[in-house]
Amino acid sequence: MFGMEHVTRLCLTALYTGGHVLLEGNPGLGKTELVKTLGALLRLPFGRIQFTPDLMPADITGTYMPDLENRSRLSFREGPVFTSLLLADEINRATPKTQSAMLEAMAERQVTVLGERRKLNQPFMVLATQNPIDHEGTYTLPEAQADRFMFKIEMPVPDATTLRRIMAKQAGAIASVQAETQNPGSTASLLPKDEQDSRAKYEELQRRVRAVAPLPSLEAHITNMFLASNRRFDALQGLEAQQTKRLRDITNDLVRYGLGPRAAIALLLGAKAWTLLFSSHSEQADGPALAKILVPALRHRFQLHFGWQDRYAPGSAQSEFDLQDRLLVEFAQLCAPRANEYQRTFVANLPETLRPANTK
């Protein structure tokens, strides 16, 4: 996968923390190929469901069918949800009734068929997609289901160099890029030998992620974001008066609903997993790790008032999605404690396009 390094790392972070991922991007950006590649490299079974308005819950979960050897007896036929990596393609095209079956699978790691509960595979991760350019015939994901996704990832549009590499690979001229596609890079130690080894690594890494200790400043930062979004400004820690004043202005004017505890958990687990999997400079979860997962962890959880763009950046030529990411970054920077250079190191590790102008 070319040009997908950060997306792949976010998916691995979600996998080893028991999370799910919502992928959004135009058709043809490699969402299906991403799931196939992850499944092949991690030696895990993967499946795909194309969601349509007429898809029924039984098409996902499976159902009882006449036994082929004994027609008088019913036997359970597993649906495509019984896998480890599940691509839920265009999940917002399914009806709320079908979406509810996915919600149970994502939240409880089980499905209920005719009153009988059946456990899903471990690991189990849903990578769902939404098409941002075609909303006809779609059903907006309920907030309760959207909140079940650890990350909402915007699929990157390839640059010229990456596009040439993709064309060379897909057109069959792969000899020149074969060495690159066979080199797993920094994730080599994560690659298992078979499915049994993959499940063992999954359980081991889940334990190790939770054992990573967070810096007190990181915990204070996440707590500040939760409290500020819920307008509990008197409980904020480690902030200057100017930071608190700007947070009051943003929250009171723009934020419709505050963050929930699940958002705080996603931020903490994401920072821990990023530290364990991809950080070589620290053994404790810190600001730089949080900066890498901040925007995808919050962009689908920050509920804003209608018309917020005109109040936040009147006359801006940026898209609504870019403006929201910019707002998230400003909000998070304001919530960051200044002690021990924490805020500076956090800002320095934000995506370059989202950093405040004076830090680029």
C-alpha positions as CSV (number, residue, x, y, z in Angstrom):
1,M,0.0,0.0,0.0
2,F,1.6,3.2,-1.2
3,G,1.0,6.5,0.6
4,M,-1.0,4.8,3.4
5,E,1.6,4.7,6.1
6,H,-0.3,6.8,8.6
7,V,-3.7,5.2,7.8
8,T,-2.1,1.7,8.3
9,R,-0.7,2.8,11.7
10,L,-4.0,4.1,12.8
11,C,-5.7,0.8,11.8
12,L,-3.1,-1.2,13.8
13,T,-3.6,1.1,16.7
14,A,-7.3,0.5,16.7
15,L,-6.9,-3.3,16.2
16,Y,-4.6,-3.8,19.2
17,T,-6.9,-1.7,21.4
18,G,-10.1,-3.5,20.4
19,G,-11.4,-0.5,18.4
20,H,-13.1,-0.1,15.1
21,V,-12.4,2.3,12.2
22,L,-14.6,4.5,10.0
23,L,-13.0,5.2,6.6
24,E,-14.2,8.1,4.6
25,G,-13.1,9.0,1.1
26,N,-13.9,9.0,-2.6
27,P,-14.3,5.7,-4.4
28,G,-11.1,4.1,-5.6
29,L,-8.7,5.3,-2.9
30,G,-7.9,1.8,-1.7
31,K,-10.2,1.0,1.2
32,T,-10.9,-2.6,0.1
33,E,-7.3,-3.2,-0.8
34,L,-6.3,-1.8,2.7
35,V,-8.4,-4.5,4.5
36,K,-7.2,-7.3,2.2
37,T,-3.6,-6.3,2.8
38,L,-4.0,-6.0,6.5
39,G,-5.6,-9.5,6.6
40,A,-2.9,-11.0,4.5
41,L,0.0,-9.5,6.5
42,L,-1.5,-10.3,9.9
43,R,-2.6,-13.8,8.8
44,L,-6.2,-13.1,9.8
45,P,-9.4,-14.0,8.0
46,F,-11.2,-11.0,6.4
47,G,-14.5,-10.4,4.8
48,R,-16.6,-7.8,3.1
49,I,-20.2,-6.7,3.2
50,Q,-21.6,-4.4,0.6
51,F,-24.4,-2.5,2.4
52,T,-27.6,-1.8,0.5
53,P,-31.0,-0.6,1.6
54,D,-32.5,-4.1,1.2
55,L,-29.8,-5.8,3.2
56,M,-31.3,-7.6,6.2
57,P,-29.8,-8.4,9.6
58,A,-29.7,-12.1,8.8
59,D,-27.6,-11.3,5.8
60,I,-24.9,-10.1,8.2
61,T,-25.3,-12.4,11.2
62,G,-26.3,-15.6,9.5
63,T,-29.4,-17.6,10.2
64,Y,-30.8,-21.1,10.6
65,M,-31.2,-23.1,7.4
66,P,-32.4,-26.7,6.7
67,D,-29.5,-29.1,7.3
68,L,-28.2,-30.6,4.0
69,E,-28.0,-34.1,5.5
70,N,-31.2,-34.0,7.6
71,R,-33.9,-31.8,6.2
72,S,-36.0,-32.1,9.3
73,R,-33.3,-30.3,11.3
74,L,-32.2,-26.7,11.2
75,S,-28.5,-25.8,11.4
76,F,-26.9,-22.4,11.8
77,R,-25.1,-20.9,8.8
78,E,-22.6,-18.2,9.9
79,G,-22.9,-14.8,8.2
80,P,-19.9,-12.7,6.9
81,V,-19.6,-11.0,10.4
82,F,-17.9,-14.2,11.6
83,T,-14.4,-13.1,10.6
84,S,-11.6,-11.0,12.1
85,L,-11.3,-8.0,9.8
86,L,-14.6,-7.0,8.3
87,L,-15.0,-4.4,5.6
88,A,-18.5,-2.8,6.0
89,D,-18.7,-1.0,2.6
90,E,-21.0,2.0,2.5
91,I,-22.4,1.2,5.9
92,N,-24.7,4.3,5.8
93,R,-26.7,2.7,3.0
94,A,-28.2,0.1,5.3
95,T,-31.4,0.7,7.2
96,P,-31.4,1.5,10.9
97,K,-32.6,-2.1,11.6
98,T,-29.6,-3.6,9.8
99,Q,-27.3,-1.0,11.4
100,S,-28.4,-2.2,14.8
101,A,-27.2,-5.7,14.1
102,M,-23.8,-4.2,13.3
103,L,-23.9,-2.1,16.5
104,E,-24.4,-5.3,18.6
105,A,-21.5,-7.0,16.8
106,M,-19.2,-4.0,17.3
107,A,-20.1,-3.2,20.9
108,E,-20.6,-6.7,22.4
109,R,-18.5,-8.9,20.1
110,Q,-21.5,-11.1,19.6
111,V,-24.7,-11.4,17.5
112,T,-28.1,-12.6,18.6
113,V,-30.0,-14.9,16.2
114,L,-33.5,-16.0,17.1
115,G,-32.8,-15.3,20.8
116,E,-29.5,-17.2,20.8
117,R,-26.2,-15.3,21.4
118,R,-23.2,-16.3,19.4
119,K,-19.7,-15.0,20.1
120,L,-17.6,-13.5,17.3
121,N,-13.9,-14.2,16.5
122,Q,-11.1,-12.6,18.5
123,P,-9.7,-10.3,17.3
124,F,-12.7,-8.7,15.6
125,M,-12.5,-5.3,13.9
126,V,-14.9,-3.5,11.6
127,L,-13.5,-1.1,9.0
128,A,-16.5,0.7,7.7
129,T,-16.6,3.0,4.8
130,Q,-18.7,6.1,3.9
131,N,-18.8,7.8,0.5
132,P,-18.8,11.6,1.3
133,I,-19.9,12.6,-2.2
134,D,-23.1,10.6,-2.7
135,H,-25.8,10.9,0.1
136,E,-28.8,9.8,-1.9
137,G,-30.4,6.7,-0.4
138,T,-28.3,6.8,2.7
139,Y,-29.2,6.6,6.4
140,T,-27.1,8.7,8.8
141,L,-25.3,6.6,11.3
142,P,-26.8,7.1,14.8
143,E,-24.5,8.9,17.2
144,A,-24.4,5.8,19.4
145,Q,-23.0,3.8,16.5
146,A,-20.7,6.5,15.3
147,D,-19.2,6.7,18.8
148,R,-18.4,3.0,18.6
149,F,-15.7,3.8,16.0
150,M,-12.4,4.5,17.7
151,F,-11.2,6.5,14.7
152,K,-12.7,8.3,11.7
153,I,-10.0,8.3,9.1
154,E,-10.0,10.5,5.9
155,M,-8.5,8.4,3.1
156,P,-5.6,10.5,1.6
157,V,-5.6,11.4,-2.1
158,P,-2.3,10.2,-3.5
159,D,0.3,12.7,-4.7
160,A,2.0,12.5,-8.1
161,T,4.8,10.2,-6.9
162,T,2.5,7.8,-5.1
163,L,0.1,7.7,-8.0
164,R,2.9,6.6,-10.4
165,R,3.8,3.8,-8.0
166,I,0.2,2.7,-7.8
167,M,-0.2,2.7,-11.6
168,A,3.0,0.7,-12.0
169,K,1.8,-1.9,-9.5
170,Q,-1.8,-2.2,-10.8
171,A,-0.7,-2.2,-14.5
172,G,1.5,-5.2,-13.9
173,A,4.9,-3.6,-14.0
174,I,5.7,-4.6,-10.4
175,A,9.3,-5.7,-10.7
176,S,10.6,-2.2,-9.8
177,V,8.5,-1.9,-6.7
178,Q,8.6,-5.6,-5.6
179,A,11.2,-4.9,-3.0
180,E,9.2,-2.1,-1.5
181,T,6.0,-4.1,-1.3
182,Q,7.8,-6.9,0.4
183,N,9.5,-4.7,3.0
184,P,7.2,-4.3,6.1
185,G,9.3,-1.5,7.5
186,S,8.9,-0.6,11.2
187,T,6.0,-3.1,11.7
188,A,8.1,-6.2,10.9
189,S,8.1,-7.4,14.5
190,L,4.3,-7.4,14.5
191,L,3.9,-9.7,11.5
192,P,2.8,-13.2,12.6
193,K,3.7,-16.5,10.9
194,D,0.2,-18.0,10.9
195,E,-3.3,-17.4,12.2
196,Q,-2.6,-19.0,15.6
197,D,0.5,-16.9,16.0
198,S,-1.5,-13.8,15.0
199,R,-4.1,-14.4,17.7
200,A,-1.3,-14.9,20.3
201,K,0.4,-11.7,19.3
202,Y,-3.0,-9.9,19.4
203,E,-3.6,-11.0,23.1
204,E,0.0,-10.2,24.0
205,L,0.0,-6.7,22.5
206,Q,-3.4,-5.9,24.1
207,R,-1.9,-6.6,27.5
208,R,1.2,-4.6,26.7
209,V,-0.8,-1.6,25.5
210,R,-2.7,-1.4,28.7
211,A,0.5,-1.7,30.7
212,V,2.0,1.4,29.1
213,A,2.0,4.2,31.7
214,P,0.7,7.7,30.7
215,L,2.5,10.9,31.7
216,P,0.4,12.9,34.3
217,S,0.4,15.8,31.8
218,L,-1.2,13.5,29.2
219,E,-3.9,12.5,31.6
220,A,-4.5,16.1,32.5
221,H,-4.7,17.1,28.8
222,I,-7.3,14.4,28.0
223,T,-9.3,15.3,31.2
224,N,-9.2,19.0,30.2
225,M,-10.7,18.2,26.8
226,F,-13.5,16.3,28.3
227,L,-14.2,18.9,30.9
228,A,-14.0,21.9,28.6
229,S,-16.3,20.4,26.0
230,N,-18.8,19.8,28.7
231,R,-18.5,23.4,30.0
232,R,-16.9,22.5,33.3
233,F,-14.3,25.2,33.1
234,D,-13.7,25.6,36.9
235,A,-12.2,22.0,37.0
236,L,-9.5,22.6,34.3
237,Q,-5.9,21.9,35.4
238,G,-2.6,23.5,34.4
239,L,-4.1,26.2,32.1
240,E,-3.5,30.0,32.0
241,A,-6.4,32.4,32.2
242,Q,-6.1,33.3,28.5
243,Q,-6.5,29.6,27.5
244,T,-9.6,29.2,29.6
245,K,-11.2,32.3,28.2
246,R,-10.7,31.2,24.6
247,L,-12.0,27.7,25.5
248,R,-15.2,29.3,27.0
249,D,-15.7,31.3,23.8
250,I,-15.3,28.2,21.5
251,T,-17.4,25.9,23.6
252,N,-20.2,28.2,24.4
253,D,-20.5,29.5,20.8
254,L,-19.8,26.4,18.7
255,V,-20.0,23.1,20.6
256,R,-23.5,21.5,20.7
257,Y,-22.7,18.4,22.7
258,G,-19.6,17.7,24.8
259,L,-17.3,14.7,24.5
260,G,-18.3,11.5,26.3
261,P,-16.2,9.1,28.4
262,R,-15.7,6.8,25.4
263,A,-13.8,9.7,23.6
264,A,-11.5,10.1,26.6
265,I,-10.9,6.3,26.6
266,A,-10.1,6.3,22.9
267,L,-7.6,9.1,23.3
268,L,-5.8,7.4,26.2
269,L,-5.7,3.9,24.6
270,G,-4.7,5.4,21.2
271,A,-1.8,7.3,22.8
272,K,-0.7,4.2,24.7
273,A,-0.9,1.9,21.6
274,W,0.9,4.5,19.4
275,T,3.7,4.7,22.0
276,L,4.1,1.0,22.2
277,L,3.9,0.3,18.5
278,F,5.5,3.2,16.8
279,S,7.4,5.5,19.3
280,S,11.1,4.9,19.9
281,H,11.7,8.0,22.0
282,S,9.5,7.3,25.0
283,E,8.3,4.4,27.1
284,Q,5.4,6.5,28.5
285,A,2.4,7.7,26.6
286,D,2.9,11.4,26.0
287,G,1.9,14.4,24.0
288,P,3.6,13.4,20.7
289,A,1.7,10.1,20.7
290,L,-1.6,11.9,21.4
291,A,-1.0,14.3,18.6
292,K,-0.8,11.5,16.1
293,I,-4.3,10.1,16.9
294,L,-6.1,13.2,18.1
295,V,-8.0,14.3,15.0
296,P,-9.2,10.8,13.8
297,A,-10.3,10.1,17.4
298,L,-12.4,13.2,17.8
299,R,-13.6,14.4,14.3
300,H,-16.8,12.2,14.5
301,R,-17.5,12.9,18.1
302,F,-17.3,16.7,18.2
303,Q,-21.0,17.8,17.8
304,L,-21.2,21.4,16.6
305,H,-24.0,23.9,16.2
306,F,-25.6,24.5,12.8
307,G,-23.7,27.2,10.9
308,W,-20.7,27.1,13.2
309,Q,-18.3,27.7,10.2
310,D,-19.6,31.2,9.7
311,R,-18.9,32.1,13.3
312,Y,-15.6,30.3,13.6
313,A,-14.0,31.4,10.3
314,P,-16.2,33.8,8.3
315,G,-15.3,34.0,4.7
316,S,-12.9,31.0,4.8
317,A,-12.4,29.1,1.6
318,Q,-11.6,25.9,3.5
319,S,-14.1,23.0,3.3
320,E,-16.3,22.2,6.3
321,F,-14.2,19.1,7.0
322,D,-10.9,20.9,7.0
323,L,-12.3,23.7,9.2
324,Q,-13.5,21.1,11.7
325,D,-10.1,19.5,11.9
326,R,-8.6,23.0,12.4
327,L,-11.1,23.7,15.2
328,L,-10.2,20.4,16.9
329,V,-6.5,21.1,16.8
330,E,-7.1,24.6,18.3
331,F,-9.4,23.2,21.0
332,A,-6.8,20.5,21.9
333,Q,-3.9,23.0,22.0
334,L,-5.8,25.2,24.3
335,C,-6.5,22.3,26.7
336,A,-2.8,21.2,26.8
337,P,-1.0,22.0,30.1
338,R,2.0,24.3,29.6
339,A,4.1,22.7,32.3
340,N,7.3,20.9,31.4
341,E,7.1,21.9,27.7
342,Y,4.2,19.5,27.3
343,Q,2.2,21.8,25.1
344,R,5.2,22.6,22.8
345,T,6.0,19.0,22.2
346,F,2.3,18.2,21.6
347,V,1.9,20.9,19.0
348,A,5.2,20.0,17.3
349,N,3.9,16.5,16.5
350,L,0.5,17.5,15.1
351,P,0.0,17.0,11.3
352,E,2.0,19.8,9.6
353,T,-1.0,21.1,7.7
354,L,-2.9,21.6,11.0
355,R,-0.2,23.2,13.2
356,P,-0.6,26.8,14.2
357,A,1.2,29.1,11.7
358,N,3.8,30.2,14.2
359,T,5.0,26.7,14.9
360,K,5.5,25.4,11.4
